[in-house]
Amino acid sequence: MRRVLIAAACFAALGLWLPAPALSHAYLVRSTPAARAALARSPERVQLWFNERLEPAYSRVSVWNREAQRVDAGDVQVAPAEPTRLSVGVPPLPAGSYAVKYRVLSVDGHVVEAEFGFTVRGAS
């Protein structure tokens, strides 16, 4: 019985010593505009950078106004030269609050869905 307890303690200690496997989800590293940004004028594109490469066919981003109307240009793209960047064009937006909603699939097969807001203070 004592050998079993010693072996279990050794395996538990080994588990604490070895590094844990990384969580394989694409998480948002940064964006332009940044979350909760207050902009003097409308951005031309909303861009999001993730920690992992994205699957272009299954990654989406959209911009919505306060009335729940989609207001982006619909030209969503993952940059071929920078596969961790997702972007969408934005027409000149009037002053107001906007939500950026995204759903991305990283190359490891995990889906992440979230949103953040920004505000345009001045005219575009």
C-alpha positions as CSV (number, residue, x, y, z in Angstrom):
1,M,0.0,0.0,0.0
2,R,2.9,2.3,0.9
3,R,4.4,1.8,-2.6
4,V,1.2,2.7,-4.3
5,L,0.9,5.9,-2.3
6,I,4.5,6.8,-3.1
7,A,4.0,6.1,-6.8
8,A,0.8,8.2,-6.8
9,A,2.6,11.1,-5.1
10,C,5.4,10.8,-7.7
11,F,3.0,10.9,-10.6
12,A,1.2,13.9,-9.0
13,A,4.5,15.8,-8.5
14,L,5.5,15.0,-12.1
15,G,2.2,16.4,-13.3
16,L,2.8,19.6,-11.5
17,W,6.3,19.9,-12.8
18,L,5.5,19.3,-16.5
19,P,4.1,22.2,-18.4
20,A,0.4,22.1,-19.0
21,P,-0.7,21.8,-22.7
22,A,-1.6,25.2,-24.2
23,L,-5.2,26.0,-24.7
24,S,-5.7,26.0,-28.5
25,H,-8.2,28.7,-29.1
26,A,-7.7,31.8,-31.2
27,Y,-8.0,34.7,-28.9
28,L,-8.1,38.4,-29.8
29,V,-4.7,40.0,-29.3
30,R,-5.5,43.6,-30.5
31,S,-7.9,45.4,-32.8
32,T,-8.3,48.7,-34.6
33,P,-10.4,50.4,-33.4
34,A,-9.6,49.1,-29.9
35,A,-12.4,47.8,-27.6
36,R,-14.2,50.8,-26.0
37,A,-12.3,53.3,-28.2
38,A,-13.8,56.7,-28.7
39,L,-12.9,57.9,-32.2
40,A,-12.9,61.4,-33.5
41,R,-13.9,60.0,-36.9
42,S,-15.1,56.8,-38.5
43,P,-12.5,54.1,-39.2
44,E,-12.0,52.9,-42.8
45,R,-11.6,49.2,-41.7
46,V,-12.1,47.3,-38.6
47,Q,-9.1,45.0,-38.1
48,L,-8.6,42.2,-35.6
49,W,-5.4,40.3,-34.8
50,F,-5.4,36.9,-33.2
51,N,-2.8,34.7,-31.6
52,E,-3.4,31.8,-34.1
53,R,-3.8,31.5,-37.9
54,L,-7.5,31.6,-38.9
55,E,-9.4,29.5,-41.4
56,P,-10.5,32.2,-43.9
57,A,-13.7,30.3,-45.1
58,Y,-15.1,30.1,-41.6
59,S,-14.0,33.4,-39.9
60,R,-16.3,36.3,-39.9
61,V,-16.5,39.9,-38.5
62,S,-19.3,42.4,-38.7
63,V,-20.1,45.9,-37.5
64,W,-23.5,46.8,-36.1
65,N,-25.1,50.1,-35.1
66,R,-27.3,50.7,-32.0
67,E,-30.4,49.9,-34.0
68,A,-29.1,46.4,-34.7
69,Q,-28.4,47.1,-38.4
70,R,-25.3,45.7,-40.0
71,V,-23.2,48.7,-41.2
72,D,-20.0,47.2,-42.6
73,A,-19.1,46.8,-46.2
74,G,-19.3,43.0,-46.1
75,D,-15.8,42.5,-47.6
76,V,-14.5,40.3,-44.8
77,Q,-11.0,39.0,-45.4
78,V,-8.2,37.1,-43.7
79,A,-5.0,38.6,-45.0
80,P,-3.1,36.0,-47.0
81,A,0.3,37.5,-45.9
82,E,-0.9,37.8,-42.3
83,P,-3.3,34.8,-41.6
84,T,-3.8,36.0,-38.0
85,R,-5.5,39.2,-39.2
86,L,-9.3,39.5,-39.9
87,S,-10.8,42.7,-41.3
88,V,-13.8,44.3,-42.8
89,G,-14.3,47.6,-44.6
90,V,-16.5,50.3,-43.0
91,P,-18.3,53.1,-44.9
92,P,-18.2,56.5,-43.2
93,L,-20.1,56.1,-40.0
94,P,-22.1,58.8,-38.3
95,A,-21.5,59.6,-34.6
96,G,-22.8,56.8,-32.4
97,S,-22.0,53.5,-30.7
98,Y,-21.1,50.4,-32.7
99,A,-20.6,46.7,-31.9
100,V,-17.9,44.6,-33.6
101,K,-19.0,40.9,-33.6
102,Y,-16.7,38.1,-34.7
103,R,-16.7,34.4,-35.0
104,V,-13.4,32.8,-35.9
105,L,-12.2,29.3,-36.6
106,S,-8.5,28.7,-35.9
107,V,-6.5,26.2,-37.9
108,D,-6.7,23.8,-34.9
109,G,-10.5,23.6,-35.3
110,H,-11.6,25.7,-32.3
111,V,-14.3,28.3,-32.7
112,V,-14.3,31.6,-30.7
113,E,-17.2,34.0,-30.8
114,A,-17.2,37.4,-29.1
115,E,-17.9,41.1,-29.5
116,F,-16.8,44.5,-28.4
117,G,-17.9,48.1,-28.9
118,F,-16.5,51.4,-30.0
119,T,-17.9,54.9,-30.4
120,V,-17.5,57.5,-33.2
121,R,-17.8,60.9,-31.6
122,G,-17.5,63.2,-34.6
123,A,-18.8,63.3,-38.1
124,S,-17.1,61.0,-40.6
